[in-house]
Amino acid sequence: MRRGLLYEIATVDGKQELDLLSGSLTSFKITRPVRYYTIGDGDVGRPDAIAFLFYQQERYWWVIAVTNNIIDPINEMTTGRILKIPDILDIYDYYKAARKR
């Protein structure tokens, strides 16, 4: 089993899986003003698409999920829901602090 900053890689039945380390995500802090975004029909269940829209990085989907207490994007990200979108600098601060641990 290998461990990354946000996940661990485990082998189950001969296949590799990525398991998010939810405990490490709780240390993400918002210190700057947030933006707000209303989910449209094309964004339903797609935190990755919204992350790309704001950060030009799909990999920051987890920031949107954590900030908005979303566990199941398919069922919780519905048309009309308003999301808080943290500043990219808060994401950079999180990664900097996590690397020091």
C-alpha positions in Angstrom: 0.0 0.0 0.0 1.4 3.4 -1.0 0.2 6.7 0.5 -0.1 10.0 -1.3 -1.0 13.4 0.0 -4.8 12.9 -0.4 -5.1 9.2 -1.0 -3.6 5.8 -0.5 -3.1 3.2 -3.2 -4.3 -0.3 -2.1 -4.4 -3.5 -4.1 -7.7 -5.4 -3.8 -8.2 -8.7 -5.6 -5.2 -7.9 -7.8 -6.4 -4.5 -8.8 -5.1 -1.1 -7.6 -7.6 1.3 -6.0 -7.3 4.9 -4.9 -8.9 5.5 -1.5 -9.3 9.1 -0.4 -7.9 9.9 3.0 -10.8 11.8 4.4 -9.0 12.7 7.6 -6.4 14.7 5.7 -9.1 16.7 3.9 -10.5 18.1 7.1 -7.5 20.3 7.6 -8.4 22.3 4.4 -9.1 25.9 5.6 -10.7 28.8 3.8 -9.0 32.0 4.6 -9.9 34.2 1.6 -13.2 35.3 0.1 -15.1 32.5 -1.7 -17.0 32.8 -5.0 -20.4 31.3 -5.5 -21.5 29.1 -8.4 -25.0 27.8 -9.2 -25.0 24.3 -10.6 -26.4 24.2 -14.2 -27.8 21.2 -16.0 -24.4 20.4 -17.5 -22.7 20.4 -14.1 -24.9 17.9 -12.3 -22.6 15.4 -10.5 -19.5 16.9 -12.0 -17.2 18.6 -9.4 -14.3 17.9 -11.8 -15.9 20.0 -14.5 -16.6 22.9 -12.1 -13.0 22.6 -10.7 -11.7 22.9 -14.2 -13.9 26.0 -14.8 -12.5 27.8 -11.8 -9.0 26.4 -11.4 -8.2 25.0 -14.9 -7.4 21.8 -13.0 -9.9 18.9 -12.7 -7.9 17.4 -9.9 -9.1 20.0 -7.4 -12.7 18.5 -7.5 -12.2 17.4 -3.9 -12.0 21.1 -2.8 -15.5 21.7 -4.1 -16.8 18.5 -2.5 -15.1 19.2 0.9 -16.1 22.9 1.0 -19.7 22.1 0.3 -20.0 18.9 2.4 -20.7 16.8 -0.6 -20.1 13.0 -0.2 -22.0 11.8 -3.2 -21.6 14.2 -6.1 -24.0 12.2 -8.4 -27.0 12.7 -6.0 -26.0 15.8 -4.1 -24.9 18.1 -7.0 -28.3 19.0 -8.5 -29.4 21.8 -10.8 -29.8 25.0 -8.9 -27.6 24.2 -5.9 -25.3 27.0 -5.0 -21.7 26.0 -4.3 -19.0 27.9 -2.4 -15.8 28.0 -4.5 -12.6 28.6 -2.5 -9.8 30.8 -3.8 -6.9 28.9 -5.5 -4.5 30.4 -3.0 -6.2 28.5 -0.2 -5.6 25.3 -2.1 -1.9 26.1 -2.5 -1.7 26.9 1.2 -3.2 23.5 2.0 -0.7 21.6 -0.2 2.2 23.6 1.3 1.2 22.8 4.8 0.4 19.1 4.0 3.9 18.6 2.5 5.5 19.8 5.8 3.6 17.1 7.8 
